[in-house]
């Protein structure tokens, strides 16, 4: 006789399982106990939903933070000052880029969208957006 058969016989010979199910059927909950049970279930569901949505929000924010860190590290590696970084970020915004670090790799994209940005803002460009500033930035980033 195997171990599983011995366990099955031991469980079958006791009245433990029927006794538990019988006591559960015979016991009725009062109105107050049932409300506590429903509130507990509701609280557990709310906690579960908060956990799920909190994780989604955390990962979405951490992805944005990773993108921002990549841009910052590339800007530091190229020794860009604050005005040059802001200019690159404005170009990325004009290009509707989720990841502004792409501008470090694609100079044609940066030049095309800088031209659009310059046309849109015209003569009201700040000193950091002036064509000289963009040329200086182009020399730092893409001259080989």
The first five atom37 places (N, CA, C, CB, O) and aatype in JSON, in Angstrom:
{
  "aatype": [20, 20, 20, 20, 20, 20, 20, 20, 20, 20, 20, 20, 20, 20, 20, 20, 20, 20, 20, 20, 20, 20, 20, 20, 20, 20, 20, 20, 20, 20, 20, 20, 20, 20, 20, 20, 20, 20, 20, 20, 20, 20, 20, 20, 20, 20, 20, 20, 20, 20, 20, 20, 20, 20, 20, 20, 20, 20, 20, 20, 20, 20, 20, 20, 20, 20, 20, 20, 20, 20, 20, 20, 20, 20, 20, 20, 20, 20, 20, 20, 20, 20, 20, 20, 20, 20, 20, 20, 20, 20, 20, 20, 20, 20, 20, 20, 20, 20, 20, 20, 20, 20, 20, 20, 20, 20, 20, 20, 20, 20, 20, 20, 20, 20, 20, 20, 20, 20, 20, 20, 20, 20, 20, 20, 20, 20, 20, 20, 20, 20, 20, 20, 20, 20, 20, 20, 20, 20, 20, 20, 20, 20, 20, 20],
  "atom_mask": [
    [1, 1, 1, 1, 1],
    [1, 1, 1, 1, 1],
    [1, 1, 1, 1, 1],
    [1, 1, 1, 1, 1],
    [1, 1, 1, 1, 1],
    [1, 1, 1, 1, 1],
    [1, 1, 1, 1, 1],
    [1, 1, 1, 1, 1],
    [1, 1, 1, 1, 1],
    [1, 1, 1, 1, 1],
    [1, 1, 1, 1, 1],
    [1, 1, 1, 1, 1],
    [1, 1, 1, 1, 1],
    [1, 1, 1, 1, 1],
    [1, 1, 1, 1, 1],
    [1, 1, 1, 1, 1],
    [1, 1, 1, 1, 1],
    [1, 1, 1, 1, 1],
    [1, 1, 1, 1, 1],
    [1, 1, 1, 1, 1],
    [1, 1, 1, 1, 1],
    [1, 1, 1, 1, 1],
    [1, 1, 1, 1, 1],
    [1, 1, 1, 1, 1],
    [1, 1, 1, 1, 1],
    [1, 1, 1, 1, 1],
    [1, 1, 1, 1, 1],
    [1, 1, 1, 1, 1],
    [1, 1, 1, 1, 1],
    [1, 1, 1, 1, 1],
    [1, 1, 1, 1, 1],
    [1, 1, 1, 1, 1],
    [1, 1, 1, 1, 1],
    [1, 1, 1, 1, 1],
    [1, 1, 1, 1, 1],
    [1, 1, 1, 1, 1],
    [1, 1, 1, 1, 1],
    [1, 1, 1, 1, 1],
    [1, 1, 1, 1, 1],
    [1, 1, 1, 1, 1],
    [1, 1, 1, 1, 1],
    [1, 1, 1, 1, 1],
    [1, 1, 1, 1, 1],
    [1, 1, 1, 1, 1],
    [1, 1, 1, 1, 1],
    [1, 1, 1, 1, 1],
    [1, 1, 1, 1, 1],
    [1, 1, 1, 1, 1],
    [1, 1, 1, 1, 1],
    [1, 1, 1, 1, 1],
    [1, 1, 1, 1, 1],
    [1, 1, 1, 1, 1],
    [1, 1, 1, 1, 1],
    [1, 1, 1, 1, 1],
    [1, 1, 1, 1, 1],
    [1, 1, 1, 1, 1],
    [1, 1, 1, 1, 1],
    [1, 1, 1, 1, 1],
    [1, 1, 1, 1, 1],
    [1, 1, 1, 1, 1],
    [1, 1, 1, 1, 1],
    [1, 1, 1, 1, 1],
    [1, 1, 1, 1, 1],
    [1, 1, 1, 1, 1],
    [1, 1, 1, 1, 1],
    [1, 1, 1, 1, 1],
    [1, 1, 1, 1, 1],
    [1, 1, 1, 1, 1],
    [1, 1, 1, 1, 1],
    [1, 1, 1, 1, 1],
    [1, 1, 1, 1, 1],
    [1, 1, 1, 1, 1],
    [1, 1, 1, 1, 1],
    [1, 1, 1, 1, 1],
    [1, 1, 1, 1, 1],
    [1, 1, 1, 1, 1],
    [1, 1, 1, 1, 1],
    [1, 1, 1, 1, 1],
    [1, 1, 1, 1, 1],
    [1, 1, 1, 1, 1],
    [1, 1, 1, 1, 1],
    [1, 1, 1, 1, 1],
    [1, 1, 1, 1, 1],
    [1, 1, 1, 1, 1],
    [1, 1, 1, 1, 1],
    [1, 1, 1, 1, 1],
    [1, 1, 1, 1, 1],
    [1, 1, 1, 1, 1],
    [1, 1, 1, 1, 1],
    [1, 1, 1, 1, 1],
    [1, 1, 1, 1, 1],
    [1, 1, 1, 1, 1],
    [1, 1, 1, 1, 1],
    [1, 1, 1, 1, 1],
    [1, 1, 1, 1, 1],
    [1, 1, 1, 1, 1],
    [1, 1, 1, 1, 1],
    [1, 1, 1, 1, 1],
    [1, 1, 1, 1, 1],
    [1, 1, 1, 1, 1],
    [1, 1, 1, 1, 1],
    [1, 1, 1, 1, 1],
    [1, 1, 1, 1, 1],
    [1, 1, 1, 1, 1],
    [1, 1, 1, 1, 1],
    [1, 1, 1, 1, 1],
    [1, 1, 1, 1, 1],
    [1, 1, 1, 1, 1],
    [1, 1, 1, 1, 1],
    [1, 1, 1, 1, 1],
    [1, 1, 1, 1, 1],
    [1, 1, 1, 1, 1],
    [1, 1, 1, 1, 1],
    [1, 1, 1, 1, 1],
    [1, 1, 1, 1, 1],
    [1, 1, 1, 1, 1],
    [1, 1, 1, 1, 1],
    [1, 1, 1, 1, 1],
    [1, 1, 1, 1, 1],
    [1, 1, 1, 1, 1],
    [1, 1, 1, 1, 1],
    [1, 1, 1, 1, 1],
    [1, 1, 1, 1, 1],
    [1, 1, 1, 1, 1],
    [1, 1, 1, 1, 1],
    [1, 1, 1, 1, 1],
    [1, 1, 1, 1, 1],
    [1, 1, 1, 1, 1],
    [1, 1, 1, 1, 1],
    [1, 1, 1, 1, 1],
    [1, 1, 1, 1, 1],
    [1, 1, 1, 1, 1],
    [1, 1, 1, 1, 1],
    [1, 1, 1, 1, 1],
    [1, 1, 1, 1, 1],
    [1, 1, 1, 1, 1],
    [1, 1, 1, 1, 1],
    [1, 1, 1, 1, 1],
    [1, 1, 1, 1, 1],
    [1, 1, 1, 1, 1],
    [1, 1, 1, 1, 1],
    [1, 1, 1, 1, 1],
    [1, 1, 1, 1, 1],
    [1, 1, 1, 1, 1]
  ],
  "atom_positions": [
    [[0.85, -1.17, 0.0], [0.0, 0.0, 0.0], [0.9, 1.24, 0.0], [-0.97, -0.01, 1.22], [1.84, 1.33, 0.79]],
    [[0.6, 2.21, -0.9], [1.42, 3.41, -1.03], [1.09, 4.41, 0.09], [1.21, 4.06, -2.41], [0.11, 4.27, 0.81]],
    [[1.93, 5.4, 0.19], [1.76, 6.43, 1.21], [0.46, 7.21, 0.97], [2.97, 7.39, 1.23], [-0.26, 7.52, 1.91]],
    [[0.18, 7.52, -0.3], [-1.04, 8.26, -0.61], [-2.29, 7.46, -0.25], [-1.07, 8.62, -2.09], [-3.27, 8.02, 0.24]],
    [[-2.25, 6.16, -0.48], [-3.4, 5.32, -0.11], [-3.59, 5.3, 1.4], [-3.21, 3.89, -0.65], [-4.72, 5.32, 1.88]],
    [[-2.5, 5.25, 2.14], [-2.6, 5.26, 3.61], [-3.19, 6.58, 4.11], [-1.21, 5.03, 4.24], [-4.02, 6.6, 5.02]],
    [[-2.76, 7.69, 3.5], [-3.29, 9.0, 3.9], [-4.78, 9.06, 3.58], [-2.53, 10.15, 3.19], [-5.58, 9.53, 4.39]],
    [[-5.15, 8.58, 2.4], [-6.56, 8.6, 1.99], [-7.42, 7.79, 2.96], [-6.72, 8.05, 0.57], [-8.5, 8.23, 3.34]],
    [[-6.94, 6.62, 3.36], [-7.68, 5.79, 4.3], [-7.8, 6.47, 5.66], [-7.0, 4.43, 4.46], [-8.85, 6.39, 6.31]],
    [[-6.73, 7.15, 6.09], [-6.77, 7.82, 7.39], [-7.78, 8.97, 7.37], [-5.37, 8.34, 7.77], [-8.52, 9.15, 8.33]],
    [[-7.81, 9.73, 6.29], [-8.76, 10.83, 6.17], [-10.18, 10.29, 6.04], [-8.41, 11.72, 4.97], [-11.11, 10.85, 6.6]],
    [[-10.33, 9.19, 5.3], [-11.65, 8.62, 5.07], [-12.24, 8.03, 6.35], [-11.57, 7.54, 3.98], [-13.46, 8.03, 6.52]],
    [[-11.39, 7.54, 7.23], [-11.88, 6.9, 8.46], [-12.21, 7.91, 9.56], [-10.84, 5.92, 8.97], [-12.82, 7.54, 10.57]],
    [[-11.83, 9.16, 9.38], [-12.15, 10.16, 10.4], [-13.36, 10.95, 9.95], [-10.95, 11.09, 10.67], [-13.68, 11.01, 8.76]],
    [[-14.01, 11.56, 10.89], [-15.16, 12.38, 10.55], [-14.8, 13.88, 10.58], [-16.33, 12.09, 11.52], [-15.67, 14.73, 10.77]],
    [[-13.5, 14.17, 10.4], [-13.03, 15.55, 10.49], [-13.64, 16.43, 9.39], [-11.5, 15.59, 10.4], [-14.19, 17.49, 9.68]],
    [[-13.54, 16.01, 8.12], [-14.04, 16.8, 6.99], [-15.54, 16.97, 7.07], [-13.66, 16.14, 5.67], [-16.01, 18.1, 6.93]],
    [[-16.34, 15.91, 7.28], [-17.79, 16.12, 7.37], [-18.19, 17.0, 8.55], [-18.5, 14.79, 7.48], [-19.17, 17.74, 8.47]],
    [[-17.44, 16.92, 9.63], [-17.76, 17.72, 10.8], [-17.56, 19.21, 10.52], [-16.9, 17.28, 11.98], [-18.37, 20.04, 10.95]],
    [[-16.47, 19.55, 9.79], [-16.23, 20.95, 9.45], [-17.31, 21.47, 8.52], [-14.84, 21.12, 8.81], [-17.85, 22.55, 8.74]],
    [[-17.63, 20.71, 7.48], [-18.63, 21.2, 6.54], [-20.01, 21.28, 7.19], [-18.69, 20.28, 5.3], [-20.79, 22.18, 6.87]],
    [[-20.33, 20.37, 8.1], [-21.62, 20.4, 8.79], [-21.71, 21.64, 9.69], [-21.82, 19.12, 9.62], [-22.75, 22.29, 9.73]],
    [[-20.63, 21.95, 10.4], [-20.67, 23.12, 11.29], [-20.75, 24.42, 10.49], [-19.44, 23.14, 12.19], [-21.36, 25.39, 10.95]],
    [[-20.15, 24.44, 9.31], [-20.24, 25.63, 8.47], [-21.65, 25.81, 7.95], [-19.24, 25.55, 7.31], [-22.13, 26.94, 7.84]],
    [[-22.34, 24.71, 7.61], [-23.7, 24.81, 7.11], [-24.67, 25.2, 8.21], [-24.13, 23.49, 6.49], [-25.61, 25.95, 7.98]],
    [[-24.44, 24.69, 9.41], [-25.37, 24.94, 10.51], [-25.23, 26.36, 11.08], [-25.14, 23.93, 11.61], [-26.18, 26.92, 11.61]],
    [[-24.06, 26.9, 10.96], [-23.82, 28.22, 11.55], [-24.35, 29.3, 10.62], [-22.32, 28.43, 11.83], [-24.0, 29.32, 9.44]],
    [[-25.15, 30.17, 11.1], [-25.66, 31.29, 10.33], [-25.01, 32.57, 10.86], [-27.21, 31.38, 10.41], [-24.77, 32.72, 12.06]],
    [[-24.73, 33.47, 9.94], [-24.12, 34.74, 10.35], [-25.21, 35.75, 10.69], [-23.2, 35.29, 9.24], [-26.28, 35.79, 10.07]],
    [[-24.91, 36.54, 11.68], [-25.83, 37.62, 12.0], [-25.65, 38.73, 10.97], [-25.6, 38.15, 13.45], [-24.7, 38.7, 10.19]],
    [[-26.54, 39.69, 10.95], [-26.46, 40.8, 10.01], [-25.18, 41.6, 10.18], [-27.66, 41.71, 10.17], [-24.58, 42.04, 9.2]],
    [[-24.77, 41.78, 11.42], [-23.55, 42.55, 11.69], [-22.31, 41.8, 11.18], [-23.43, 42.83, 13.19], [-21.4, 42.41, 10.62]],
    [[-22.29, 40.5, 11.38], [-21.14, 39.72, 10.9], [-21.06, 39.71, 9.38], [-21.22, 38.28, 11.43], [-19.97, 39.78, 8.82]],
    [[-22.21, 39.62, 8.72], [-22.19, 39.6, 7.25], [-21.75, 40.96, 6.71], [-23.59, 39.24, 6.7], [-21.06, 41.01, 5.69]],
    [[-22.12, 42.05, 7.37], [-21.67, 43.37, 6.94], [-20.15, 43.5, 7.1], [-22.39, 44.47, 7.73], [-19.47, 44.06, 6.25]],
    [[-19.64, 42.98, 8.2], [-18.19, 43.01, 8.42], [-17.48, 42.22, 7.33], [-17.83, 42.44, 9.82], [-16.44, 42.64, 6.82]],
    [[-18.06, 41.07, 6.96], [-17.48, 40.26, 5.9], [-17.47, 41.03, 4.57], [-18.25, 38.93, 5.76], [-16.46, 41.04, 3.88]],
    [[-18.58, 41.66, 4.22], [-18.66, 42.4, 2.96], [-17.71, 43.6, 2.97], [-20.1, 42.87, 2.71], [-17.08, 43.89, 1.96]],
    [[-17.62, 44.29, 4.09], [-16.69, 45.42, 4.17], [-15.24, 44.94, 4.05], [-16.88, 46.19, 5.49], [-14.41, 45.62, 3.45]],
    [[-14.95, 43.8, 4.61], [-13.6, 43.24, 4.5], [-13.27, 42.89, 3.06], [-13.45, 41.99, 5.39], [-12.16, 43.15, 2.58]],
    [[-14.24, 42.28, 2.38], [-14.02, 41.94, 0.96], [-13.84, 43.21, 0.13], [-15.21, 41.11, 0.41], [-12.97, 43.27, -0.73]],
    [[-14.67, 44.21, 0.39], [-14.56, 45.47, -0.32], [-13.21, 46.15, -0.07], [-15.7, 46.4, 0.09], [-12.59, 46.66, -1.0]],
    [[-12.77, 46.15, 1.18], [-11.47, 46.74, 1.51], [-10.34, 45.99, 0.83], [-11.26, 46.75, 3.03], [-9.37, 46.61, 0.37]],
    [[-10.44, 44.67, 0.75], [-9.41, 43.87, 0.08], [-9.37, 44.19, -1.42], [-9.66, 42.36, 0.3], [-8.29, 44.29, -2.01]],
    [[-10.55, 44.35, -2.04], [-10.6, 44.69, -3.46], [-10.01, 46.08, -3.73], [-12.04, 44.62, -3.97], [-9.28, 46.27, -4.69]],
    [[-10.34, 47.02, -2.87], [-9.8, 48.37, -3.03], [-8.28, 48.35, -2.87], [-10.44, 49.34, -2.0], [-7.57, 49.02, -3.62]],
    [[-7.79, 47.61, -1.91], [-6.34, 47.51, -1.71], [-5.68, 46.86, -2.91], [-6.03, 46.71, -0.42], [-4.6, 47.29, -3.33]],
    [[-6.29, 45.84, -3.46], [-5.73, 45.16, -4.64], [-5.69, 46.1, -5.84], [-6.55, 43.91, -4.98], [-4.69, 46.17, -6.54]],
    [[-6.79, 46.84, -6.08], [-6.81, 47.78, -7.19], [-5.79, 48.9, -6.99], [-8.22, 48.38, -7.34], [-5.12, 49.31, -7.94]],
    [[-5.67, 49.4, -5.77], [-4.68, 50.45, -5.49], [-3.27, 49.92, -5.76], [-4.81, 50.94, -4.03], [-2.43, 50.65, -6.29]],
    [[-3.0, 48.7, -5.39], [-1.69, 48.1, -5.62], [-1.42, 47.98, -7.12], [-1.6, 46.72, -4.96], [-0.33, 48.35, -7.58]],
    [[-2.39, 47.48, -7.88], [-2.2, 47.28, -9.32], [-1.98, 48.62, -10.02], [-3.42, 46.56, -9.93], [-1.03, 48.76, -10.79]],
    [[-2.85, 49.6, -9.75], [-2.7, 50.9, -10.41], [-1.47, 51.65, -9.91], [-3.95, 51.75, -10.19], [-0.84, 52.39, -10.66]],
    [[-1.11, 51.45, -8.66], [0.1, 52.08, -8.13], [1.35, 51.55, -8.82], [0.21, 51.84, -6.63], [2.26, 52.31, -9.12]],
    [[1.38, 50.25, -9.08], [2.52, 49.67, -9.79], [2.6, 50.19, -11.22], [2.43, 48.14, -9.8], [3.68, 50.5, -11.73]],
    [[1.43, 50.29, -11.89], [1.43, 50.81, -13.26], [1.95, 52.24, -13.28], [0.02, 50.74, -13.87], [2.76, 52.6, -14.14]],
    [[1.49, 53.06, -12.35], [1.94, 54.44, -12.28], [3.43, 54.51, -11.97], [1.14, 55.19, -11.22], [4.15, 55.33, -12.55]],
    [[3.89, 53.67, -11.06], [5.32, 53.63, -10.7], [6.17, 53.31, -11.92], [5.58, 52.6, -9.59], [7.18, 53.97, -12.17]],
    [[5.77, 52.29, -12.69], [6.57, 51.91, -13.85], [6.51, 52.98, -14.93], [6.09, 50.58, -14.4], [7.51, 53.21, -15.62]],
    [[5.37, 53.63, -15.09], [5.27, 54.7, -16.08], [6.19, 55.86, -15.69], [3.81, 55.18, -16.22], [6.9, 56.4, -16.54]],
    [[6.17, 56.23, -14.42], [7.03, 57.33, -13.96], [8.5, 56.94, -13.99], [6.64, 57.75, -12.55], [9.35, 57.78, -14.29]],
    [[8.81, 55.69, -13.68], [10.21, 55.27, -13.71], [10.73, 55.24, -15.13], [10.37, 53.89, -13.05], [11.92, 55.5, -15.35]],
    [[9.87, 54.92, -16.12], [10.31, 54.98, -17.52], [10.64, 56.41, -17.92], [9.23, 54.4, -18.45], [11.64, 56.65, -18.59]],
    [[9.8, 57.35, -17.51], [10.07, 58.75, -17.82], [11.36, 59.22, -17.15], [8.9, 59.64, -17.37], [12.14, 59.97, -17.74]],
    [[11.58, 58.75, -15.93], [12.79, 59.12, -15.22], [14.03, 58.55, -15.9], [12.72, 58.65, -13.76], [15.06, 59.21, -15.97]],
    [[13.93, 57.32, -16.4], [15.06, 56.71, -17.11], [15.39, 57.5, -18.37], [14.74, 55.25, -17.47], [16.56, 57.71, -18.69]],
    [[14.35, 57.94, -19.09], [14.57, 58.73, -20.3], [15.25, 60.04, -19.94], [13.23, 59.0, -21.03], [16.19, 60.47, -20.62]],
    [[14.78, 60.67, -18.89], [15.36, 61.95, -18.47], [16.82, 61.77, -18.02], [14.53, 62.58, -17.33], [17.67, 62.61, -18.32]],
    [[17.1, 60.68, -17.31], [18.48, 60.41, -16.87], [19.4, 60.19, -18.06], [18.53, 59.2, -15.93], [20.54, 60.65, -18.06]],
    [[18.9, 59.47, -19.08], [19.71, 59.23, -20.28], [20.07, 60.55, -20.94], [18.96, 58.31, -21.26], [21.22, 60.77, -21.32]],
    [[19.08, 61.43, -21.08], [19.34, 62.74, -21.68], [20.36, 63.51, -20.85], [18.04, 63.55, -21.8], [21.29, 64.1, -21.39]],
    [[20.18, 63.5, -19.53], [21.11, 64.22, -18.64], [22.52, 63.68, -18.75], [20.62, 64.14, -17.19], [23.48, 64.44, -18.8]],
    [[22.66, 62.36, -18.78], [24.0, 61.76, -18.87], [24.67, 62.1, -20.2], [23.93, 60.25, -18.7], [25.86, 62.38, -20.25]],
    [[23.89, 62.06, -21.28], [24.46, 62.42, -22.58], [24.86, 63.9, -22.61], [23.46, 62.12, -23.7], [25.9, 64.25, -23.16]],
    [[24.03, 64.74, -22.04], [24.35, 66.17, -22.0], [25.62, 66.41, -21.17], [23.17, 66.97, -21.41], [26.45, 67.24, -21.53]],
    [[25.74, 65.7, -20.06], [26.96, 65.84, -19.24], [28.18, 65.32, -19.98], [26.8, 65.1, -17.91], [29.25, 65.9, -19.89]],
    [[28.02, 64.22, -20.71], [29.15, 63.66, -21.45], [29.63, 64.6, -22.56], [28.76, 62.3, -22.06], [30.81, 64.65, -22.87]],
    [[28.7, 65.35, -23.13], [29.06, 66.32, -24.18], [29.39, 67.69, -23.6], [27.92, 66.45, -25.18], [29.7, 68.63, -24.34]],
    [[29.33, 67.8, -22.29], [29.64, 69.04, -21.58], [28.77, 70.22, -22.06], [31.11, 69.39, -21.75], [29.27, 71.3, -22.35]],
    [[27.46, 69.96, -22.13], [26.53, 71.02, -22.53], [26.16, 71.85, -21.32], [25.27, 70.42, -23.19], [25.94, 71.32, -20.23]],
    [[26.07, 73.15, -21.51], [25.62, 73.99, -20.41], [24.09, 73.99, -20.36], [26.17, 75.44, -20.56], [23.43, 73.37, -21.19]],
    [[23.55, 74.68, -19.39], [22.1, 74.67, -19.16], [21.32, 75.22, -20.35], [21.76, 75.47, -17.9], [20.29, 74.67, -20.72]],
    [[21.81, 76.29, -20.94], [21.12, 76.9, -22.08], [21.06, 75.93, -23.27], [21.81, 78.22, -22.5], [20.05, 75.84, -23.96]],
    [[22.16, 75.22, -23.49], [22.19, 74.25, -24.6], [21.26, 73.07, -24.33], [23.63, 73.75, -24.84], [20.61, 72.56, -25.24]],
    [[21.22, 72.64, -23.1], [20.28, 71.56, -22.74], [18.84, 71.99, -22.95], [20.49, 71.13, -21.27], [18.03, 71.25, -23.5]],
    [[18.54, 73.21, -22.51], [17.18, 73.72, -22.67], [16.82, 73.85, -24.15], [17.03, 75.08, -21.98], [15.68, 73.58, -24.54]],
    [[17.78, 74.27, -24.97], [17.53, 74.38, -26.4], [17.21, 73.0, -26.99], [18.74, 75.0, -27.12], [16.28, 72.86, -27.78]],
    [[17.99, 72.0, -26.6], [17.71, 70.63, -27.09], [16.34, 70.15, -26.63], [18.8, 69.66, -26.61], [15.62, 69.51, -27.39]],
    [[15.98, 70.45, -25.39], [14.67, 70.03, -24.89], [13.54, 70.75, -25.63], [14.56, 70.3, -23.38], [12.49, 70.16, -25.89]],
    [[13.75, 72.02, -25.97], [12.72, 72.75, -26.73], [12.59, 72.18, -28.14], [13.06, 74.25, -26.8], [11.49, 72.1, -28.68]],
    [[13.71, 71.79, -28.74], [13.66, 71.17, -30.06], [12.92, 69.83, -29.98], [15.09, 70.97, -30.64], [12.11, 69.51, -30.84]],
    [[13.21, 69.06, -28.93], [12.52, 67.77, -28.75], [11.03, 67.98, -28.55], [13.11, 67.01, -27.55], [10.22, 67.19, -29.05]],
    [[10.66, 69.02, -27.84], [9.23, 69.32, -27.64], [8.59, 69.74, -28.96], [9.05, 70.43, -26.59], [7.45, 69.36, -29.24]],
    [[9.31, 70.51, -29.77], [8.78, 70.92, -31.07], [8.61, 69.71, -32.0], [9.7, 71.96, -31.73], [7.74, 69.7, -32.87]],
    [[9.47, 68.7, -31.8], [9.4, 67.49, -32.63], [8.44, 66.45, -32.03], [10.79, 66.88, -32.78], [8.24, 65.39, -32.63]],
    [[7.86, 66.74, -30.87], [6.97, 65.8, -30.16], [7.67, 64.48, -29.87], [5.7, 65.54, -30.99], [7.09, 63.41, -30.07]],
    [[8.9, 64.56, -29.4], [9.66, 63.35, -29.08], [9.44, 62.96, -27.62], [11.17, 63.57, -29.35], [9.48, 63.8, -26.73]],
    [[9.2, 61.69, -27.4], [9.1, 61.18, -26.03], [10.47, 61.06, -25.4], [8.38, 59.83, -26.01], [10.62, 61.22, -24.19]],
    [[11.47, 60.79, -26.22], [12.82, 60.61, -25.74], [13.73, 61.65, -26.4], [13.32, 59.16, -26.02], [14.15, 61.45, -27.54]],
    [[14.03, 62.73, -25.71], [14.86, 63.78, -26.32], [16.3, 63.34, -26.58], [14.87, 64.99, -25.44], [17.02, 64.02, -27.31]],
    [[16.73, 62.23, -26.01], [18.1, 61.75, -26.25], [18.3, 61.33, -27.71], [18.4, 60.57, -25.32], [19.44, 61.21, -28.16]],
    [[17.22, 61.11, -28.44], [17.32, 60.75, -29.86], [18.02, 61.85, -30.64], [15.92, 60.48, -30.45], [18.68, 61.58, -31.65]],
    [[17.89, 63.09, -30.18], [18.51, 64.21, -30.89], [20.03, 64.1, -30.91], [18.11, 65.53, -30.25], [20.68, 64.64, -31.81]],
    [[20.62, 63.42, -29.94], [22.06, 63.24, -29.93], [22.51, 62.33, -31.07], [22.52, 62.67, -28.58], [23.64, 62.42, -31.56]],
    [[21.61, 61.45, -31.49], [21.96, 60.46, -32.52], [21.53, 60.86, -33.92], [21.34, 59.15, -32.17], [22.08, 60.37, -34.9]],
    [[20.54, 61.74, -34.01], [20.0, 62.11, -35.31], [20.07, 63.61, -35.53], [18.55, 61.63, -35.44], [19.1, 64.32, -35.27]],
    [[21.2, 64.1, -36.0], [21.35, 65.54, -36.18], [20.39, 66.12, -37.22], [22.77, 65.86, -36.58], [19.96, 67.27, -37.09]],
    [[20.04, 65.34, -38.24], [19.12, 65.86, -39.25], [17.75, 66.16, -38.64], [18.97, 64.85, -40.42], [17.11, 67.14, -39.0]],
    [[17.32, 65.32, -37.72], [16.05, 65.55, -37.02], [16.12, 66.82, -36.18], [15.7, 64.34, -36.12], [15.18, 67.62, -36.17]],
    [[17.24, 67.01, -35.5], [17.4, 68.2, -34.67], [17.43, 69.46, -35.54], [18.69, 68.11, -33.84], [16.81, 70.47, -35.2]],
    [[18.14, 69.41, -36.65], [18.24, 70.59, -37.52], [16.89, 70.94, -38.15], [19.29, 70.36, -38.63], [16.53, 72.11, -38.23]],
    [[16.15, 69.91, -38.59], [14.85, 70.15, -39.22], [13.88, 70.78, -38.22], [14.28, 68.83, -39.78], [13.16, 71.72, -38.56]],
    [[13.86, 70.25, -37.0], [12.91, 70.77, -36.02], [13.38, 72.09, -35.39], [12.68, 69.74, -34.92], [12.57, 72.87, -34.9]],
    [[14.68, 72.34, -35.42], [15.14, 73.67, -34.99], [14.66, 74.72, -35.99], [16.69, 73.72, -34.86], [14.27, 75.82, -35.61]],
    [[14.7, 74.36, -37.27], [14.22, 75.31, -38.3], [12.74, 75.6, -38.08], [14.45, 74.73, -39.73], [12.3, 76.75, -38.22]],
    [[11.96, 74.58, -37.75], [10.53, 74.8, -37.46], [10.36, 75.67, -36.22], [9.81, 73.45, -37.27], [9.53, 76.58, -36.21]],
    [[11.14, 75.38, -35.19], [11.07, 76.15, -33.96], [11.44, 77.62, -34.23], [12.01, 75.55, -32.89], [10.79, 78.52, -33.7]],
    [[12.45, 77.84, -35.04], [12.88, 79.2, -35.36], [11.81, 79.94, -36.15], [14.19, 79.17, -36.15], [11.58, 81.13, -35.92]],
    [[11.15, 79.23, -37.07], [10.06, 79.85, -37.84], [8.88, 80.21, -36.95], [9.59, 78.91, -38.96], [8.28, 81.27, -37.1]],
    [[8.56, 79.31, -35.99], [7.43, 79.55, -35.11], [7.66, 80.72, -34.18], [7.13, 78.3, -34.3], [6.78, 81.56, -33.99]],
    [[8.85, 80.78, -33.59], [9.13, 81.81, -32.59], [9.67, 83.09, -33.2], [10.1, 81.29, -31.57], [9.61, 84.15, -32.58]],
    [[10.2, 82.99, -34.4], [10.67, 84.17, -35.12], [11.71, 84.98, -34.36], [9.52, 85.05, -35.45], [12.64, 84.43, -33.78]],
    [[11.52, 86.27, -34.37], [12.51, 87.16, -33.75], [12.39, 87.18, -32.23], [12.36, 88.56, -34.29], [13.25, 87.75, -31.56]],
    [[11.35, 86.59, -31.68], [11.18, 86.58, -30.23], [11.98, 85.49, -29.55], [9.73, 86.42, -29.9], [11.72, 85.18, -28.38]],
    [[12.94, 84.91, -30.24], [13.75, 83.85, -29.64], [14.64, 84.39, -28.53], [14.6, 83.16, -30.71], [15.16, 85.5, -28.62]],
    [[14.78, 83.59, -27.51], [15.69, 84.0, -26.44], [17.13, 83.86, -26.95], [15.47, 83.13, -25.14], [17.38, 83.31, -28.02]],
    [[18.05, 84.36, -26.17], [19.46, 84.3, -26.57], [19.91, 82.86, -26.79], [20.35, 84.97, -25.5], [20.7, 82.58, -27.69]],
    [[19.4, 81.91, -25.95], [19.83, 80.52, -26.07], [19.26, 79.84, -27.3], [19.44, 79.75, -24.83], [19.74, 78.78, -27.69]],
    [[18.22, 80.43, -27.92], [17.63, 79.83, -29.1], [18.12, 80.47, -30.39], [16.13, 79.94, -29.03], [17.72, 80.05, -31.48]],
    [[18.97, 81.44, -30.29], [19.45, 82.13, -31.47], [20.23, 81.17, -32.36], [20.34, 83.33, -31.07], [20.79, 80.18, -31.87]],
    [[20.27, 81.45, -33.65], [20.99, 80.56, -34.58], [22.45, 80.32, -34.19], [20.93, 81.13, -35.98], [22.99, 79.24, -34.44]],
    [[23.09, 81.32, -33.6], [24.49, 81.15, -33.18], [24.6, 80.07, -32.1], [25.08, 82.48, -32.67], [25.54, 79.27, -32.1]],
    [[23.64, 80.08, -31.2], [23.65, 79.08, -30.13], [23.44, 77.68, -30.7], [22.56, 79.4, -29.08], [24.04, 76.71, -30.24]],
    [[22.57, 77.59, -31.71], [22.35, 76.27, -32.32], [23.58, 75.82, -33.09], [21.13, 76.31, -33.25], [23.92, 74.64, -33.07]],
    [[24.24, 76.74, -33.76], [25.47, 76.37, -34.49], [26.54, 75.89, -33.52], [25.99, 77.58, -35.31], [27.24, 74.92, -33.78]],
    [[26.66, 76.58, -32.4], [27.63, 76.18, -31.38], [27.29, 74.78, -30.85], [27.66, 77.21, -30.2], [28.17, 73.94, -30.66]],
    [[26.01, 74.55, -30.63], [25.56, 73.23, -30.16], [25.84, 72.18, -31.22], [24.07, 73.26, -29.82], [26.27, 71.08, -30.88]],
    [[25.6, 72.49, -32.47], [25.86, 71.54, -33.56], [27.35, 71.18, -33.62], [25.4, 72.14, -34.92], [27.7, 70.02, -33.85]],
    [[28.2, 72.16, -33.42], [29.64, 71.89, -33.43], [30.03, 70.95, -32.29], [30.43, 73.19, -33.32], [30.85, 70.04, -32.48]],
    [[29.46, 71.16, -31.13], [29.77, 70.3, -29.97], [29.29, 68.87, -30.16], [29.15, 70.88, -28.71], [29.98, 67.92, -29.79]],
    [[28.11, 68.72, -30.74], [27.48, 67.4, -30.8], [27.83, 66.61, -32.04], [26.01, 67.55, -30.72], [28.16, 65.43, -31.95]],
    [[27.77, 67.25, -33.19], [27.78, 66.45, -34.43], [28.98, 66.69, -35.33], [26.56, 66.73, -35.19], [29.05, 66.1, -36.41]],
    [[29.92, 67.54, -34.94], [31.09, 67.72, -35.79], [32.04, 66.55, -35.56], [31.8, 69.08, -35.49], [32.31, 66.15, -34.42]],
    [[32.51, 66.02, -36.64], [33.41, 64.86, -36.5], [34.74, 65.11, -37.16], [32.77, 63.6, -37.1], [35.61, 64.25, -37.14]]
  ]
}
